[in-house]
Amino acid sequence: MRSRFHIAALALIGGLLLAACSHDFGPGIAELPASQGWQPLPIGSWVLNDGLEARSMVFCPRESCTRQGFAAVIALEGEQANDMEKALSESPASLGRAFAQLAAAKAAERRKAQRKLKKKPDAKPEARSATDVARIDSAEAKGVLVTIRSLDTAGREAVTAILYGREADRLVVALGVSETAEAARRDAQAAWRSR
């Protein structure tokens, strides 16, 4: 009887903690409304890093949108802000490579797991994607467009548009992620205007 009580108490506490986080949604992004399928994501305590503030995040899932997308506004301060601004301003290509390396590492893990199931000998890894980085500076903000294209499937790509600028001692970053450069830029610009 006593062990059941402890399990029930732990389950209740866990549920209350999750509920506390799940109700702290950001203000959303006015130009990406729920009426068009965009859903605000909980941002209350998802970030545990000091110096990083999530202002708003929205997601448009495939089942409710003609094109899936993600947009967010975050603010950084201190060393994180300085490091991010330097990376975006001085070496966006290395930032693009970092995106590609992350995607490649995840794909390699999946292939490794599949090979273990099939028991095939390890093959040398091949590049399966290409990353392009372009500046998209405007009068309102500086920006970078990162496109990761599949080398296996023609026309398959993911694009991240990143707009950024200073607000006093904070670096504000607006992101738009979509399947096309036009959509990613449009969503990032909507997020930027909502900051």
VMD Tcl script that draws the C-alpha trace (Angstrom):
set ca {
  {0.00 0.00 0.00}
  {2.78 2.40 0.90}
  {4.62 1.95 -2.43}
  {1.42 2.69 -4.37}
  {1.06 5.94 -2.47}
  {4.60 7.00 -3.44}
  {3.98 6.15 -7.09}
  {0.69 8.07 -7.08}
  {2.35 11.07 -5.40}
  {5.21 11.06 -7.92}
  {2.76 10.79 -10.82}
  {0.72 13.68 -9.44}
  {3.79 15.89 -8.95}
  {5.08 15.03 -12.43}
  {1.68 15.83 -13.93}
  {1.51 19.16 -12.12}
  {5.00 20.11 -13.33}
  {4.12 19.23 -16.92}
  {0.84 21.10 -16.67}
  {2.63 24.17 -15.32}
  {4.93 24.19 -18.36}
  {2.28 23.36 -20.94}
  {0.09 26.35 -20.18}
  {2.83 28.95 -20.60}
  {2.44 29.62 -24.29}
  {4.03 32.65 -25.85}
  {2.00 35.43 -27.41}
  {2.21 33.77 -30.82}
  {3.01 35.62 -34.02}
  {0.24 37.90 -35.29}
  {0.95 37.29 -38.98}
  {0.98 33.50 -38.46}
  {-2.42 33.04 -36.75}
  {-4.18 29.94 -35.47}
  {-6.92 30.54 -38.05}
  {-4.33 29.56 -40.69}
  {-3.21 26.45 -38.78}
  {-0.32 27.92 -36.78}
  {-0.15 26.59 -33.23}
  {1.75 28.34 -30.43}
  {4.24 26.13 -28.62}
  {4.81 26.18 -24.85}
  {7.86 28.27 -24.08}
  {7.52 28.86 -20.35}
  {10.40 26.86 -19.01}
  {11.70 24.91 -21.96}
  {14.93 26.89 -21.94}
  {17.12 26.34 -18.93}
  {20.11 28.34 -20.17}
  {20.83 31.67 -18.55}
  {20.89 34.48 -21.05}
  {18.38 32.91 -23.47}
  {14.77 34.06 -23.64}
  {12.15 32.40 -25.81}
  {9.63 35.09 -26.77}
  {7.35 33.16 -29.11}
  {7.29 29.94 -31.08}
  {4.69 28.69 -33.51}
  {4.41 25.53 -35.58}
  {2.17 24.72 -38.52}
  {1.76 20.92 -38.76}
  {1.32 19.20 -42.09}
  {-2.23 18.05 -41.28}
  {-3.54 21.62 -40.83}
  {-1.34 23.59 -43.26}
  {-0.63 23.44 -46.95}
  {3.06 23.73 -46.05}
  {4.62 22.73 -42.77}
  {6.60 25.44 -40.98}
  {8.13 26.73 -37.78}
  {8.81 30.30 -36.66}
  {10.26 31.69 -33.47}
  {11.62 34.77 -31.79}
  {14.33 34.40 -29.19}
  {16.58 36.89 -27.42}
  {20.08 36.28 -26.13}
  {22.25 38.30 -23.80}
  {25.81 38.31 -22.56}
  {28.38 35.98 -24.09}
  {25.71 33.92 -25.85}
  {24.52 37.03 -27.69}
  {28.06 38.03 -28.64}
  {28.97 34.53 -29.85}
  {25.77 34.15 -31.88}
  {26.10 37.60 -33.46}
  {29.71 36.88 -34.38}
  {28.79 33.54 -35.95}
  {25.90 35.04 -37.92}
  {27.84 38.13 -39.02}
  {31.35 36.85 -39.63}
  {31.03 33.18 -40.47}
  {27.53 32.19 -41.58}
  {29.05 29.44 -43.75}
  {30.44 27.73 -40.65}
  {27.00 28.05 -39.07}
  {25.53 26.42 -42.16}
  {28.09 23.61 -41.91}
  {27.09 23.15 -38.26}
  {23.44 22.72 -39.33}
  {24.53 20.21 -41.98}
  {26.78 18.31 -39.58}
  {23.92 17.96 -37.10}
  {21.63 16.61 -39.82}
  {24.38 14.29 -41.11}
  {25.10 12.95 -37.62}
  {21.43 12.10 -37.10}
  {21.26 10.40 -40.51}
  {24.46 8.45 -39.77}
  {22.99 7.21 -36.50}
  {19.89 5.99 -38.33}
  {21.98 4.25 -41.02}
  {24.20 2.65 -38.37}
  {21.14 1.30 -36.56}
  {19.76 -0.04 -39.84}
  {23.10 -1.71 -40.71}
  {23.17 -3.40 -37.31}
  {19.74 -4.83 -38.04}
  {20.82 -5.97 -41.53}
  {24.33 -7.00 -40.37}
  {26.07 -5.44 -43.38}
  {29.69 -4.34 -43.19}
  {30.30 -0.66 -42.55}
  {30.59 1.39 -45.68}
  {32.32 4.71 -46.01}
  {29.88 7.54 -45.33}
  {28.84 9.56 -48.35}
  {27.63 13.13 -48.43}
  {23.87 12.92 -48.79}
  {23.15 16.63 -48.58}
  {24.59 19.96 -49.61}
  {24.36 23.19 -47.64}
  {24.14 26.66 -49.14}
  {24.37 29.86 -47.12}
  {23.38 33.31 -48.37}
  {23.15 36.74 -46.75}
  {19.65 38.28 -46.68}
  {20.39 41.61 -45.01}
  {17.72 44.29 -45.22}
  {17.13 47.77 -43.83}
  {15.28 46.22 -40.87}
  {17.71 43.44 -39.90}
  {20.72 41.43 -40.87}
  {20.01 37.93 -42.04}
  {21.19 34.55 -43.24}
  {19.43 31.95 -45.35}
  {20.62 28.35 -44.83}
  {19.43 25.76 -47.35}
  {20.10 22.05 -46.88}
  {19.39 20.10 -50.08}
  {19.14 16.34 -50.43}
  {21.58 14.88 -52.94}
  {19.49 11.69 -53.06}
  {16.08 13.20 -53.84}
  {15.70 16.05 -56.32}
  {13.70 19.01 -55.02}
  {13.87 17.95 -51.37}
  {15.23 20.68 -49.13}
  {14.84 22.41 -45.80}
  {15.43 26.13 -45.46}
  {16.08 28.21 -42.35}
  {15.87 32.00 -42.55}
  {17.51 33.81 -39.65}
  {17.01 37.54 -39.05}
  {18.83 39.24 -36.20}
  {19.57 42.61 -34.64}
  {20.36 44.31 -31.35}
  {17.80 45.68 -28.89}
  {19.87 47.43 -26.24}
  {22.06 44.72 -24.66}
  {20.13 41.81 -26.23}
  {20.47 40.09 -29.57}
  {17.02 39.31 -30.98}
  {16.81 36.43 -33.45}
  {13.80 35.56 -35.61}
  {13.70 32.16 -37.32}
  {11.61 30.73 -40.09}
  {11.95 27.09 -41.14}
  {10.14 25.70 -44.15}
  {10.53 23.65 -47.32}
  {11.18 26.66 -49.56}
  {13.34 29.75 -49.27}
  {10.40 32.05 -50.01}
  {8.27 30.55 -47.22}
  {11.14 30.51 -44.71}
  {11.91 34.19 -45.41}
  {8.24 35.17 -45.17}
  {7.83 33.37 -41.83}
  {11.07 34.81 -40.42}
  {9.98 38.31 -41.46}
  {6.60 37.78 -39.78}
  {8.39 36.64 -36.62}
  {10.77 39.62 -36.81}
  {7.90 42.10 -37.04}
  {6.27 40.49 -33.97}
  {9.33 40.87 -31.74}
}
mol new
graphics top color blue
foreach p $ca { graphics top sphere $p radius 0.5 }
foreach p [lrange $ca 0 end-1] q [lrange $ca 1 end] { graphics top cylinder $p $q radius 0.2 }
display resetview
